[in-house]
């Protein structure tokens, strides 16, 4: 099995920023890199992200 993340990112780059805005474009680009659903990314909180260890810990209650 192989993954084609670079190809997916090229497709995402084609999304019209005028229709979706820069925040939506950034979220679409992050989802395949973080292996999360858009809804999970949408409700993420900065307190869950540890930049020192490069980890995003999603609480079980979510």
KEVEX-944220 format. One record per residue (C-alpha): x, y, z; residue number from 1; residue in one letter. Coordinates in Angstrom, 3 decimals, padded with zeros to 6 digits. Layout:
N
         x         y         z    i  aa
         X         Y         Z  NUM   A
...
REM end
This chain:
62
         x         y         z    i  aa
   000.000   000.000   000.000    1   X
   001.335   003.436  -000.837    2   X
   000.236   006.922   000.097    3   X
   000.176   009.858  -002.244    4   X
   000.087   012.839   000.112    5   X
   002.001   015.099  -002.271    6   X
  -000.552   014.476  -005.009    7   X
  -003.403   015.277  -002.620    8   X
  -001.717   018.539  -001.615    9   X
  -001.372   019.584  -005.251   10   X
  -005.111   019.081  -005.674   11   X
  -005.848   021.077  -002.554   12   X
  -003.685   023.933  -003.857   13   X
  -006.153   024.259  -006.722   14   X
  -009.021   025.185  -004.361   15   X
  -010.223   028.742  -004.974   16   X
  -009.160   030.839  -001.958   17   X
  -011.750   033.506  -002.812   18   X
  -014.580   031.041  -002.161   19   X
  -013.215   029.294   000.895   20   X
  -010.871   031.736   002.620   21   X
  -007.355   031.257   003.969   22   X
  -008.405   029.466   007.179   23   X
  -010.364   026.803   005.304   24   X
  -007.505   026.316   002.850   25   X
  -005.024   025.884   005.729   26   X
  -007.333   023.352   007.408   27   X
  -007.720   021.359   004.187   28   X
  -003.953   021.225   003.818   29   X
  -003.445   020.116   007.443   30   X
  -006.024   017.288   007.523   31   X
  -004.087   014.770   005.389   32   X
  -000.839   015.614   007.181   33   X
  -002.315   015.121   010.658   34   X
  -004.548   012.156   009.728   35   X
  -007.639   013.751   011.288   36   X
  -011.132   014.460   010.067   37   X
  -012.039   018.081   009.274   38   X
  -014.460   018.118   012.224   39   X
  -011.696   017.089   014.629   40   X
  -009.443   019.842   013.350   41   X
  -012.266   022.383   013.566   42   X
  -012.770   021.795   017.310   43   X
  -009.058   021.616   018.175   44   X
  -007.895   023.806   021.042   45   X
  -004.444   025.339   021.397   46   X
  -004.181   023.861   024.912   47   X
  -004.172   020.367   023.331   48   X
  -001.060   021.115   021.264   49   X
   002.421   020.730   022.746   50   X
   004.879   022.463   020.417   51   X
   007.839   021.281   022.514   52   X
   007.123   017.627   021.743   53   X
   005.304   018.269   018.435   54   X
   002.225   016.437   019.721   55   X
  -001.487   017.093   019.534   56   X
  -003.294   015.175   022.253   57   X
  -007.003   014.870   021.553   58   X
  -008.921   014.190   024.790   59   X
  -011.081   011.041   024.827   60   X
  -014.148   013.137   025.728   61   X
  -014.065   014.684   022.258   62   X
REM end
